[in-house]
Amino acid sequence: MAVPKRRHSSTRGKKRRTHWKLTIPAVHPCSHCSQPKRPHRVCPNCGYYDGEEVVASKA
């Protein structure tokens, strides 16, 4: 089993972890009801996607 001969410095580990970031999800207004929604997904409020009703609304 491979075991490192020398300890990696804390700076080296921190350099490797600089890319472990959370990103804020993109949100765009729905073209039908103007409620915020994720792009390329059915609107959870009205059920429209790309100008067509894909999911029947609850009301």
Jmol script that loads the backbone (N, CA, C; Angstrom):
load data "model"
ATOM      1  N   MET A   1       0.845  -1.173   0.000  1.00  0.00           N
ATOM      2  CA  MET A   1       0.000   0.000   0.000  1.00  0.00           C
ATOM      3  C   MET A   1       0.892   1.237   0.000  1.00  0.00           C
ATOM      4  N   ALA A   2       0.588   2.201  -0.858  1.00  0.00           N
ATOM      5  CA  ALA A   2       1.418   3.396  -0.973  1.00  0.00           C
ATOM      6  C   ALA A   2       1.160   4.339   0.193  1.00  0.00           C
ATOM      7  N   VAL A   3       2.260   4.775   0.814  1.00  0.00           N
ATOM      8  CA  VAL A   3       2.181   5.696   1.938  1.00  0.00           C
ATOM      9  C   VAL A   3       3.108   6.867   1.637  1.00  0.00           C
ATOM     10  N   PRO A   4       2.645   8.127   1.814  1.00  0.00           N
ATOM     11  CA  PRO A   4       3.530   9.249   1.523  1.00  0.00           C
ATOM     12  C   PRO A   4       4.718   9.299   2.478  1.00  0.00           C
ATOM     13  N   LYS A   5       5.908   9.610   1.947  1.00  0.00           N
ATOM     14  CA  LYS A   5       7.107   9.708   2.785  1.00  0.00           C
ATOM     15  C   LYS A   5       7.124  10.983   3.595  1.00  0.00           C
ATOM     16  N   ARG A   6       6.635  12.071   3.008  1.00  0.00           N
ATOM     17  CA  ARG A   6       6.654  13.359   3.687  1.00  0.00           C
ATOM     18  C   ARG A   6       5.239  13.905   3.815  1.00  0.00           C
ATOM     19  N   ARG A   7       5.042  14.695   4.844  1.00  0.00           N
ATOM     20  CA  ARG A   7       3.737  15.317   5.093  1.00  0.00           C
ATOM     21  C   ARG A   7       3.531  16.471   4.107  1.00  0.00           C
ATOM     22  N   HIS A   8       2.339  16.570   3.549  1.00  0.00           N
ATOM     23  CA  HIS A   8       2.026  17.706   2.698  1.00  0.00           C
ATOM     24  C   HIS A   8       1.760  18.917   3.578  1.00  0.00           C
ATOM     25  N   SER A   9       2.234  20.067   3.147  1.00  0.00           N
ATOM     26  CA  SER A   9       2.022  21.288   3.927  1.00  0.00           C
ATOM     27  C   SER A   9       0.546  21.678   3.892  1.00  0.00           C
ATOM     28  N   SER A  10       0.136  22.459   4.897  1.00  0.00           N
ATOM     29  CA  SER A  10      -1.260  22.901   4.939  1.00  0.00           C
ATOM     30  C   SER A  10      -1.575  23.819   3.766  1.00  0.00           C
ATOM     31  N   THR A  11      -0.590  24.582   3.309  1.00  0.00           N
ATOM     32  CA  THR A  11      -0.789  25.468   2.149  1.00  0.00           C
ATOM     33  C   THR A  11      -1.092  24.651   0.903  1.00  0.00           C
ATOM     34  N   ARG A  12      -0.401  23.531   0.743  1.00  0.00           N
ATOM     35  CA  ARG A  12      -0.617  22.684  -0.429  1.00  0.00           C
ATOM     36  C   ARG A  12      -2.041  22.131  -0.437  1.00  0.00           C
ATOM     37  N   GLY A  13      -2.523  21.719   0.737  1.00  0.00           N
ATOM     38  CA  GLY A  13      -3.893  21.222   0.827  1.00  0.00           C
ATOM     39  C   GLY A  13      -4.906  22.324   0.580  1.00  0.00           C
ATOM     40  N   LYS A  14      -4.615  23.519   1.082  1.00  0.00           N
ATOM     41  CA  LYS A  14      -5.540  24.645   0.866  1.00  0.00           C
ATOM     42  C   LYS A  14      -5.585  25.046  -0.599  1.00  0.00           C
ATOM     43  N   LYS A  15      -4.461  24.960  -1.302  1.00  0.00           N
ATOM     44  CA  LYS A  15      -4.439  25.262  -2.741  1.00  0.00           C
ATOM     45  C   LYS A  15      -5.337  24.288  -3.493  1.00  0.00           C
ATOM     46  N   ARG A  16      -5.292  23.033  -3.077  1.00  0.00           N
ATOM     47  CA  ARG A  16      -6.107  22.016  -3.742  1.00  0.00           C
ATOM     48  C   ARG A  16      -7.591  22.251  -3.480  1.00  0.00           C
ATOM     49  N   ARG A  17      -7.920  22.766  -2.286  1.00  0.00           N
ATOM     50  CA  ARG A  17      -9.322  22.931  -1.908  1.00  0.00           C
ATOM     51  C   ARG A  17      -9.927  24.272  -2.331  1.00  0.00           C
ATOM     52  N   THR A  18      -9.177  25.106  -3.057  1.00  0.00           N
ATOM     53  CA  THR A  18      -9.712  26.416  -3.444  1.00  0.00           C
ATOM     54  C   THR A  18     -10.911  26.291  -4.369  1.00  0.00           C
ATOM     55  N   HIS A  19     -11.054  25.176  -5.039  1.00  0.00           N
ATOM     56  CA  HIS A  19     -12.149  24.992  -5.993  1.00  0.00           C
ATOM     57  C   HIS A  19     -13.375  24.349  -5.365  1.00  0.00           C
ATOM     58  N   TRP A  20     -13.346  24.085  -4.061  1.00  0.00           N
ATOM     59  CA  TRP A  20     -14.494  23.485  -3.376  1.00  0.00           C
ATOM     60  C   TRP A  20     -15.461  24.579  -2.967  1.00  0.00           C
ATOM     61  N   LYS A  21     -16.062  25.244  -3.920  1.00  0.00           N
ATOM     62  CA  LYS A  21     -16.945  26.357  -3.623  1.00  0.00           C
ATOM     63  C   LYS A  21     -18.373  25.999  -4.008  1.00  0.00           C
ATOM     64  N   LEU A  22     -19.302  26.547  -3.280  1.00  0.00           N
ATOM     65  CA  LEU A  22     -20.696  26.423  -3.659  1.00  0.00           C
ATOM     66  C   LEU A  22     -21.048  27.585  -4.570  1.00  0.00           C
ATOM     67  N   THR A  23     -21.833  27.315  -5.594  1.00  0.00           N
ATOM     68  CA  THR A  23     -22.262  28.381  -6.497  1.00  0.00           C
ATOM     69  C   THR A  23     -23.744  28.654  -6.277  1.00  0.00           C
ATOM     70  N   ILE A  24     -24.121  29.889  -6.445  1.00  0.00           N
ATOM     71  CA  ILE A  24     -25.519  30.273  -6.324  1.00  0.00           C
ATOM     72  C   ILE A  24     -26.246  29.799  -7.584  1.00  0.00           C
ATOM     73  N   PRO A  25     -27.353  29.061  -7.449  1.00  0.00           N
ATOM     74  CA  PRO A  25     -28.048  28.591  -8.642  1.00  0.00           C
ATOM     75  C   PRO A  25     -28.633  29.750  -9.436  1.00  0.00           C
ATOM     76  N   ALA A  26     -28.585  29.628 -10.754  1.00  0.00           N
ATOM     77  CA  ALA A  26     -29.127  30.666 -11.628  1.00  0.00           C
ATOM     78  C   ALA A  26     -30.647  30.674 -11.538  1.00  0.00           C
ATOM     79  N   VAL A  27     -31.218  31.862 -11.499  1.00  0.00           N
ATOM     80  CA  VAL A  27     -32.668  32.020 -11.414  1.00  0.00           C
ATOM     81  C   VAL A  27     -33.086  33.068 -12.433  1.00  0.00           C
ATOM     82  N   HIS A  28     -34.100  32.738 -13.228  1.00  0.00           N
ATOM     83  CA  HIS A  28     -34.626  33.656 -14.225  1.00  0.00           C
ATOM     84  C   HIS A  28     -36.125  33.774 -14.048  1.00  0.00           C
ATOM     85  N   PRO A  29     -36.716  34.893 -14.455  1.00  0.00           N
ATOM     86  CA  PRO A  29     -38.171  35.007 -14.343  1.00  0.00           C
ATOM     87  C   PRO A  29     -38.871  34.130 -15.384  1.00  0.00           C
ATOM     88  N   CYS A  30     -39.983  33.568 -14.984  1.00  0.00           N
ATOM     89  CA  CYS A  30     -40.795  32.749 -15.890  1.00  0.00           C
ATOM     90  C   CYS A  30     -41.383  33.666 -16.962  1.00  0.00           C
ATOM     91  N   SER A  31     -41.395  33.201 -18.204  1.00  0.00           N
ATOM     92  CA  SER A  31     -41.926  34.022 -19.294  1.00  0.00           C
ATOM     93  C   SER A  31     -43.444  34.132 -19.240  1.00  0.00           C
ATOM     94  N   HIS A  32     -44.096  33.239 -18.497  1.00  0.00           N
ATOM     95  CA  HIS A  32     -45.551  33.251 -18.438  1.00  0.00           C
ATOM     96  C   HIS A  32     -46.073  33.997 -17.210  1.00  0.00           C
ATOM     97  N   CYS A  33     -45.527  33.699 -16.029  1.00  0.00           N
ATOM     98  CA  CYS A  33     -46.056  34.289 -14.795  1.00  0.00           C
ATOM     99  C   CYS A  33     -45.055  35.206 -14.083  1.00  0.00           C
ATOM    100  N   SER A  34     -43.849  35.334 -14.600  1.00  0.00           N
ATOM    101  CA  SER A  34     -42.795  36.209 -14.063  1.00  0.00           C
ATOM    102  C   SER A  34     -42.316  35.807 -12.671  1.00  0.00           C
ATOM    103  N   GLN A  35     -42.611  34.606 -12.213  1.00  0.00           N
ATOM    104  CA  GLN A  35     -42.089  34.118 -10.944  1.00  0.00           C
ATOM    105  C   GLN A  35     -40.666  33.592 -11.172  1.00  0.00           C
ATOM    106  N   PRO A  36     -39.787  33.675 -10.174  1.00  0.00           N
ATOM    107  CA  PRO A  36     -38.427  33.168 -10.369  1.00  0.00           C
ATOM    108  C   PRO A  36     -38.417  31.649 -10.500  1.00  0.00           C
ATOM    109  N   LYS A  37     -37.613  31.150 -11.445  1.00  0.00           N
ATOM    110  CA  LYS A  37     -37.487  29.714 -11.665  1.00  0.00           C
ATOM    111  C   LYS A  37     -36.104  29.418 -12.201  1.00  0.00           C
ATOM    112  N   ARG A  38     -35.687  28.163 -12.093  1.00  0.00           N
ATOM    113  CA  ARG A  38     -34.405  27.741 -12.654  1.00  0.00           C
ATOM    114  C   ARG A  38     -34.531  27.669 -14.168  1.00  0.00           C
ATOM    115  N   PRO A  39     -33.491  28.048 -14.915  1.00  0.00           N
ATOM    116  CA  PRO A  39     -33.576  27.985 -16.374  1.00  0.00           C
ATOM    117  C   PRO A  39     -33.657  26.543 -16.876  1.00  0.00           C
ATOM    118  N   HIS A  40     -34.335  26.354 -17.979  1.00  0.00           N
ATOM    119  CA  HIS A  40     -34.508  25.055 -18.644  1.00  0.00           C
ATOM    120  C   HIS A  40     -35.270  24.057 -17.778  1.00  0.00           C
ATOM    121  N   ARG A  41     -36.179  24.555 -16.956  1.00  0.00           N
ATOM    122  CA  ARG A  41     -37.014  23.688 -16.124  1.00  0.00           C
ATOM    123  C   ARG A  41     -38.447  24.192 -16.166  1.00  0.00           C
ATOM    124  N   VAL A  42     -39.374  23.315 -15.881  1.00  0.00           N
ATOM    125  CA  VAL A  42     -40.786  23.685 -15.832  1.00  0.00           C
ATOM    126  C   VAL A  42     -40.993  24.613 -14.641  1.00  0.00           C
ATOM    127  N   CYS A  43     -41.791  25.652 -14.833  1.00  0.00           N
ATOM    128  CA  CYS A  43     -42.065  26.597 -13.748  1.00  0.00           C
ATOM    129  C   CYS A  43     -42.888  25.891 -12.672  1.00  0.00           C
ATOM    130  N   PRO A  44     -42.432  25.912 -11.414  1.00  0.00           N
ATOM    131  CA  PRO A  44     -43.204  25.250 -10.356  1.00  0.00           C
ATOM    132  C   PRO A  44     -44.486  25.989 -10.010  1.00  0.00           C
ATOM    133  N   ASN A  45     -44.583  27.255 -10.390  1.00  0.00           N
ATOM    134  CA  ASN A  45     -45.753  28.049 -10.055  1.00  0.00           C
ATOM    135  C   ASN A  45     -46.900  27.828 -11.049  1.00  0.00           C
ATOM    136  N   CYS A  46     -46.606  27.920 -12.348  1.00  0.00           N
ATOM    137  CA  CYS A  46     -47.686  27.838 -13.346  1.00  0.00           C
ATOM    138  C   CYS A  46     -47.631  26.583 -14.206  1.00  0.00           C
ATOM    139  N   GLY A  47     -46.505  25.856 -14.218  1.00  0.00           N
ATOM    140  CA  GLY A  47     -46.410  24.620 -14.985  1.00  0.00           C
ATOM    141  C   GLY A  47     -46.081  24.823 -16.447  1.00  0.00           C
ATOM    142  N   TYR A  48     -45.644  26.020 -16.828  1.00  0.00           N
ATOM    143  CA  TYR A  48     -45.319  26.291 -18.225  1.00  0.00           C
ATOM    144  C   TYR A  48     -43.834  26.096 -18.466  1.00  0.00           C
ATOM    145  N   TYR A  49     -43.498  25.652 -19.684  1.00  0.00           N
ATOM    146  CA  TYR A  49     -42.119  25.563 -20.137  1.00  0.00           C
ATOM    147  C   TYR A  49     -42.098  25.884 -21.620  1.00  0.00           C
ATOM    148  N   ASP A  50     -41.276  26.848 -21.992  1.00  0.00           N
ATOM    149  CA  ASP A  50     -41.098  27.248 -23.396  1.00  0.00           C
ATOM    150  C   ASP A  50     -42.425  27.650 -24.032  1.00  0.00           C
ATOM    151  N   GLY A  51     -43.277  28.340 -23.269  1.00  0.00           N
ATOM    152  CA  GLY A  51     -44.529  28.856 -23.805  1.00  0.00           C
ATOM    153  C   GLY A  51     -45.667  27.853 -23.855  1.00  0.00           C
ATOM    154  N   GLU A  52     -45.460  26.640 -23.407  1.00  0.00           N
ATOM    155  CA  GLU A  52     -46.508  25.618 -23.424  1.00  0.00           C
ATOM    156  C   GLU A  52     -46.761  25.123 -22.010  1.00  0.00           C
ATOM    157  N   GLU A  53     -48.022  24.798 -21.713  1.00  0.00           N
ATOM    158  CA  GLU A  53     -48.354  24.227 -20.401  1.00  0.00           C
ATOM    159  C   GLU A  53     -47.980  22.752 -20.413  1.00  0.00           C
ATOM    160  N   VAL A  54     -46.998  22.395 -19.614  1.00  0.00           N
ATOM    161  CA  VAL A  54     -46.499  21.014 -19.588  1.00  0.00           C
ATOM    162  C   VAL A  54     -47.148  20.259 -18.433  1.00  0.00           C
ATOM    163  N   VAL A  55     -47.286  20.922 -17.285  1.00  0.00           N
ATOM    164  CA  VAL A  55     -47.881  20.323 -16.103  1.00  0.00           C
ATOM    165  C   VAL A  55     -49.141  21.102 -15.793  1.00  0.00           C
ATOM    166  N   ALA A  56     -50.229  20.387 -15.549  1.00  0.00           N
ATOM    167  CA  ALA A  56     -51.486  21.049 -15.221  1.00  0.00           C
ATOM    168  C   ALA A  56     -51.338  21.812 -13.903  1.00  0.00           C
ATOM    169  N   SER A  57     -51.851  23.020 -13.855  1.00  0.00           N
ATOM    170  CA  SER A  57     -51.729  23.828 -12.638  1.00  0.00           C
ATOM    171  C   SER A  57     -52.630  23.271 -11.550  1.00  0.00           C
ATOM    172  N   LYS A  58     -52.288  23.564 -10.290  1.00  0.00           N
ATOM    173  CA  LYS A  58     -53.014  23.028  -9.150  1.00  0.00           C
ATOM    174  C   LYS A  58     -54.353  23.719  -8.928  1.00  0.00           C
ATOM    175  N   ALA A  59     -54.448  24.981  -9.335  1.00  0.00           N
ATOM    176  CA  ALA A  59     -55.688  25.736  -9.095  1.00  0.00           C
ATOM    177  C   ALA A  59     -56.778  25.387 -10.079  1.00  0.00           C
TER     178      ALA A  59
END
end "model"
wireframe off; spacefill off
backbone 0.3
color backbone group
